[in-house]
Every structure is written in structure tokens, then in C-alpha cells.
Amino acid sequence: MSDTVGSFQIEGKVALITGGASGLGFNYAKELLKNGLKGVTLADIDEKIGLKAVQELESEFGKRKAIFVQTDVTNFEQFNDAFKKTIETYQNIDILINNAGILNDAIWQKELQININGTIHGVLLGLEEYIPKYKSGNEGLIVNISSIVGVAPSASVPIYATSKFAVHGLTLSWGLPFHYDRTKVRVVGICPGATDTPLLMDMKTKYVKPIYDERGSKELKLLKTQTPEVVANFAMRVIQKAPNGTMWVIEGGKEPYQYVIPDRFNLSTKIFL
């Protein structure tokens, strides 16, 4: 399945990370570089933070280890340009991490555009256009970032949960053997639990209706948060070892476990009306 038996080799590879300038995206970049990544493109909408992130990565890992490309993932041409600039800089592309996303049901149309359309744009470009042609090894990789509410419902942020369930579904669908057999690109997903990033800031302003705030406060109190550094570190296991078409939960700072939807043909119990 991978470059070596049982493990995808990060060393010498090139990655493109959307939403890579801060939060989880930036920490994925750091962990990949710690594992010998050749170079990384931070594709993000915030130029100021993006250029600062590149400086930080270059100071730690060396020159030309990172580039920034201002990218709105809802804009297909801008996303395409991020791939082109990656190829121009590093001559190849092996890994795409579809990380860009927002949590804000108050602006749910934009939320769906970024979380769903942006991820679809990434898969279409990565799987159908760039990674099969420009991967440096036998196998490429796409990692789609879903959420713990991509495997479990949420009463307080139902639209955000909808978007992350969509990422779950598209990962499983593009992760079917048909697509791997023709592209040699693994498609896997990560569902982080509550993580200490800007995503969870100012939650009172992010509900579709004010009444949802009370429920949201209760939901957040039940969740054990984790640091982005811990999530990114565990994500390297998923990148190196996760089989094609699988989803992995990283929650409460604990090691990843696979989340599997029951096969509808083999349900042990069926409930009929």
C-alpha cells in the first residue's frame, strides 16, 4: 500500500496544507518537517499570519522549507494556483492536508462553502490533477480534517456538524479502492476532538440562534480539550499507517482510534417501523 511495508515515508516528501498558517494546520506543518519533510506550502487566506508562519518554520528548519500562498479554498482557481506554486518551488507534491475550516453557524452559508466546497476542491485538484502526476514515491496521500462532530451529532452547532459529516462521507467515498487503484493516492480522515485553537474562541457569537448558546455551554463543559501539538503529533501516525478510506478520532489527548460506520448489510439489529 505504501512506499515501504506498513509505513508511508514522510522524509523527502512535499506537502500542501490549507489553513496552514495557524492552529492545527501550522502544527501539522511543524510535525511533518520534524519527520524530514522536504518542503511545505501553507495555503491560507491570512497573508500576514502566513508570512510570519513561514519565517518561524524557516528559522527552525532552514530556508526553502516552507512557502506561503494566499488561498481562499472556496475559489477553485486560487486553490489550483497553490498547487502550481508548490510544483514550481519543490517540483513535486505528495501530501495534501485539507485542514481549512471555520466553526460559525451564525454565518452558515460561508461555513458550508469553506468546510465542504473547500475540501471538495482540494480532493478534486489533489486526486485528479496533481498528486498522481507529481508524487515522488509510489503513493500519495490526502488527509481530510473532519471533527468529533463529524461522527457524532451536536445540538448546539448542527450546521457545523453537517459540514463535518460531509467531510466524513466524501473521505470514505473517495477512499474506496476504485479511486486508489487508478491514482495510488490514499484518502484518509482525522476527526479531532475539542482542541485549544481559535476555532473555539468567542463561541457565544457563533450560534445560529442565541438560544443555542445554553446548550453549547453544556456541550463544551463535557469535552476534554487537547493541545494542537498533541493532535499534530498523533496525526503523523495516521499519515504513516492509516489504510485508505479510514477515519481516525483524536480526542482528549489520547492516541488515534479508527471510527467505523456499521455495514448496513450486516447490522446485527435492525429496527423497523
C-alpha positions as CSV (number, residue, x, y, z in Angstrom):
1,M,0.0,0.0,0.0
2,S,2.8,2.4,0.8
3,D,6.4,3.3,-0.1
4,T,7.7,0.8,2.4
5,V,5.9,-2.1,4.0
6,G,3.4,-0.8,6.6
7,S,4.6,2.8,6.6
8,F,4.3,5.8,4.4
9,Q,7.7,7.7,4.5
10,I,7.4,11.4,5.2
11,E,11.0,12.1,4.7
12,G,11.8,13.8,1.4
13,K,8.1,14.4,0.6
14,V,6.3,17.7,-0.2
15,A,3.0,18.8,1.4
16,L,0.4,21.4,0.9
17,I,-1.7,22.3,3.9
18,T,-4.8,24.5,3.7
19,G,-5.4,26.7,6.8
20,G,-1.7,26.1,7.4
21,A,-0.8,29.5,8.9
22,S,-2.1,28.9,12.4
23,G,-3.7,26.4,14.7
24,L,-3.8,22.8,13.8
25,G,-2.6,23.4,10.2
26,F,0.6,25.1,11.4
27,N,1.3,22.3,13.9
28,Y,0.8,19.7,11.1
29,A,3.4,21.5,9.1
30,K,5.9,21.6,12.1
31,E,5.4,17.9,12.8
32,L,5.9,16.9,9.1
33,L,9.1,19.0,9.0
34,K,10.3,17.3,12.2
35,N,9.9,14.0,10.3
36,G,12.1,15.1,7.4
37,L,9.6,16.7,5.0
38,K,11.3,18.3,2.1
39,G,9.0,21.3,2.0
40,V,5.5,22.6,2.8
41,T,3.1,25.1,1.2
42,L,1.0,27.0,3.7
43,A,-2.2,27.8,1.8
44,D,-4.2,30.3,3.9
45,I,-6.3,33.4,3.4
46,D,-4.4,35.5,6.0
47,E,-1.2,36.8,4.4
48,K,0.2,38.5,7.5
49,I,-0.1,35.4,9.7
50,G,1.0,33.2,6.8
51,L,4.3,35.1,6.1
52,K,5.0,35.1,9.9
53,A,4.4,31.3,10.0
54,V,6.9,30.8,7.1
55,Q,9.5,32.8,9.0
56,E,9.1,30.7,12.1
57,L,9.3,27.5,10.2
58,E,12.4,28.6,8.3
59,S,14.1,29.7,11.5
60,E,13.6,26.3,13.0
61,F,14.0,24.0,9.9
62,G,16.0,26.1,7.4
63,K,15.5,28.1,4.2
64,R,13.1,27.0,1.5
65,K,11.4,24.6,3.9
66,A,8.1,26.5,3.6
67,I,6.3,28.9,1.3
68,F,3.1,30.8,1.8
69,V,0.4,31.1,-0.9
70,Q,-2.6,33.3,-0.2
71,T,-5.6,31.0,-0.8
72,D,-9.3,31.1,-0.5
73,V,-10.2,27.4,-0.7
74,T,-13.7,28.3,-1.9
75,N,-12.1,29.8,-5.0
76,F,-11.1,26.9,-7.3
77,E,-8.6,28.9,-9.3
78,Q,-6.8,30.2,-6.2
79,F,-6.6,26.6,-4.8
80,N,-5.2,25.5,-8.2
81,D,-2.6,28.2,-8.1
82,A,-1.4,27.0,-4.7
83,F,-0.7,23.6,-6.3
84,K,1.1,25.2,-9.2
85,K,3.3,27.3,-6.9
86,T,4.1,24.2,-4.9
87,I,5.3,22.4,-8.0
88,E,7.3,25.4,-9.2
89,T,9.1,25.6,-5.8
90,Y,9.6,21.9,-5.0
91,Q,9.0,20.1,-8.3
92,N,6.6,17.6,-6.7
93,I,3.6,17.2,-4.4
94,D,2.9,14.1,-2.3
95,I,0.6,15.1,0.6
96,L,-2.5,17.4,0.8
97,I,-4.0,18.2,4.1
98,N,-7.5,19.7,3.7
99,N,-7.4,21.5,7.0
100,A,-9.1,24.9,6.3
101,G,-12.4,25.3,8.1
102,I,-14.4,27.5,10.3
103,L,-16.9,26.9,13.1
104,N,-19.6,29.6,12.9
105,D,-23.2,28.6,12.4
106,A,-24.1,32.3,12.5
107,I,-22.7,32.6,9.0
108,W,-23.6,29.1,7.9
109,Q,-23.6,29.7,4.2
110,K,-19.9,30.7,4.3
111,E,-19.2,27.9,6.8
112,L,-20.6,25.3,4.3
113,Q,-18.7,26.9,1.4
114,I,-15.4,26.6,3.3
115,N,-15.8,23.3,5.1
116,I,-17.5,21.4,2.3
117,N,-16.7,23.1,-1.0
118,G,-13.2,23.9,0.0
119,T,-12.5,20.3,0.9
120,I,-14.0,19.0,-2.4
121,H,-11.9,21.5,-4.3
122,G,-8.8,20.1,-2.6
123,V,-9.7,16.4,-3.4
124,L,-10.6,17.2,-7.0
125,L,-7.3,19.0,-7.5
126,G,-5.1,16.7,-5.4
127,L,-6.6,13.4,-6.5
128,E,-7.5,14.1,-10.1
129,E,-4.9,16.6,-11.2
130,Y,-1.7,16.9,-9.2
131,I,-0.6,14.2,-6.8
132,P,-0.8,11.2,-9.2
133,K,1.4,13.2,-11.7
134,Y,3.8,14.8,-9.3
135,K,4.2,12.4,-6.3
136,S,7.8,11.5,-5.7
137,G,7.2,7.9,-4.4
138,N,4.8,5.1,-5.2
139,E,2.0,6.6,-3.2
140,G,0.4,10.0,-2.5
141,L,-1.8,11.0,0.3
142,I,-4.8,13.2,1.1
143,V,-5.8,13.9,4.7
144,N,-9.2,15.4,5.2
145,I,-9.8,17.1,8.6
146,S,-13.3,16.4,9.9
147,S,-14.2,16.7,13.6
148,I,-15.6,14.8,16.5
149,V,-18.9,16.2,15.4
150,G,-18.3,14.6,12.1
151,V,-19.0,11.2,13.8
152,A,-21.5,12.4,16.5
153,P,-24.4,14.9,16.3
154,S,-24.3,18.3,18.0
155,A,-27.4,20.2,19.2
156,S,-25.6,23.5,19.5
157,V,-23.7,23.6,16.2
158,P,-25.8,21.4,13.9
159,I,-24.7,23.2,10.7
160,Y,-21.0,22.8,11.6
161,A,-21.7,19.2,12.4
162,T,-23.4,18.8,9.0
163,S,-20.4,20.1,7.2
164,K,-18.1,17.8,9.1
165,F,-20.3,14.7,8.4
166,A,-20.0,15.7,4.8
167,V,-16.2,15.6,5.0
168,H,-16.6,12.2,6.6
169,G,-18.7,10.9,3.7
170,L,-16.5,12.3,1.0
171,T,-13.4,10.8,2.6
172,L,-15.0,7.3,2.7
173,S,-16.3,7.7,-0.9
174,W,-13.0,8.9,-2.4
175,G,-11.2,6.4,-0.2
176,L,-12.8,3.4,-1.9
177,P,-10.5,1.0,-3.8
178,F,-11.7,2.2,-7.2
179,H,-10.0,5.6,-6.7
180,Y,-6.9,4.3,-5.1
181,D,-6.3,1.6,-7.8
182,R,-6.3,4.3,-10.5
183,T,-4.4,7.1,-8.7
184,K,-2.3,5.4,-6.0
185,V,-3.4,8.2,-3.6
186,R,-4.6,7.2,-0.2
187,V,-7.5,9.3,1.1
188,V,-8.0,9.2,4.9
189,G,-9.7,11.4,7.5
190,I,-9.0,12.8,11.0
191,C,-11.7,13.8,13.5
192,P,-10.1,15.9,16.2
193,G,-11.9,16.4,19.4
194,A,-12.1,19.8,21.2
195,T,-8.7,21.4,20.7
196,D,-7.3,24.6,22.1
197,T,-7.3,26.7,18.9
198,P,-9.0,29.9,17.8
199,L,-11.9,27.8,16.4
200,L,-13.4,27.6,19.9
201,M,-13.0,31.3,20.7
202,D,-16.0,33.6,21.1
203,M,-18.5,30.8,20.9
204,K,-21.4,33.0,22.1
205,T,-21.2,34.8,18.7
206,K,-21.2,31.6,16.6
207,Y,-24.6,30.0,17.1
208,V,-27.4,30.2,14.6
209,K,-29.7,31.4,17.3
210,P,-28.9,32.8,20.8
211,I,-31.0,30.0,22.4
212,Y,-28.3,27.5,21.2
213,D,-25.8,29.1,23.5
214,E,-27.1,27.5,26.6
215,R,-26.8,24.0,25.1
216,G,-23.4,24.9,23.6
217,S,-22.0,25.8,27.0
218,K,-23.2,22.4,28.4
219,E,-21.6,20.5,25.5
220,L,-18.3,22.3,25.9
221,K,-18.1,21.5,29.6
222,L,-18.4,17.8,28.8
223,L,-15.5,17.9,26.4
224,K,-11.9,17.4,27.5
225,T,-9.7,19.7,25.4
226,Q,-6.3,18.9,24.0
227,T,-3.4,20.9,22.6
228,P,-2.9,21.3,18.8
229,E,0.7,20.0,19.3
230,V,-0.7,16.6,20.7
231,V,-3.2,16.3,17.8
232,A,-0.5,17.0,15.2
233,N,1.9,14.5,16.8
234,F,-0.7,11.8,16.7
235,A,-1.7,12.8,13.2
236,M,1.7,11.6,12.0
237,R,0.7,8.0,12.8
238,V,-2.4,8.4,10.7
239,I,-0.3,9.8,7.8
240,Q,2.2,7.0,8.0
241,K,0.0,4.0,8.7
242,A,-3.8,4.6,8.2
243,P,-5.3,2.4,5.5
244,N,-7.0,4.0,2.5
245,G,-10.6,5.1,3.2
246,T,-10.4,5.2,7.0
247,M,-11.4,7.8,9.6
248,W,-9.5,8.4,12.8
249,V,-10.6,10.1,16.0
250,I,-8.1,12.0,18.1
251,E,-9.8,13.1,21.3
252,G,-8.9,14.1,24.8
253,G,-5.1,13.9,24.1
254,K,-5.4,10.2,23.6
255,E,-3.9,8.1,20.7
256,P,-5.9,7.8,17.5
257,Y,-8.6,5.2,17.1
258,Q,-10.5,4.2,14.0
259,Y,-14.1,5.1,13.7
260,V,-16.1,2.6,11.6
261,I,-19.7,3.0,10.3
262,P,-21.6,-0.3,10.6
263,D,-22.2,-2.0,7.3
264,R,-25.9,-1.7,6.5
265,F,-26.0,-5.2,5.0
266,N,-24.6,-6.8,8.2
267,L,-26.4,-4.9,11.0
268,S,-26.9,-7.3,14.0
269,T,-30.0,-5.4,14.9
270,K,-32.5,-3.7,12.5
271,I,-35.3,-1.5,13.8
272,F,-38.4,-1.4,11.6
273,L,-41.4,1.0,11.8
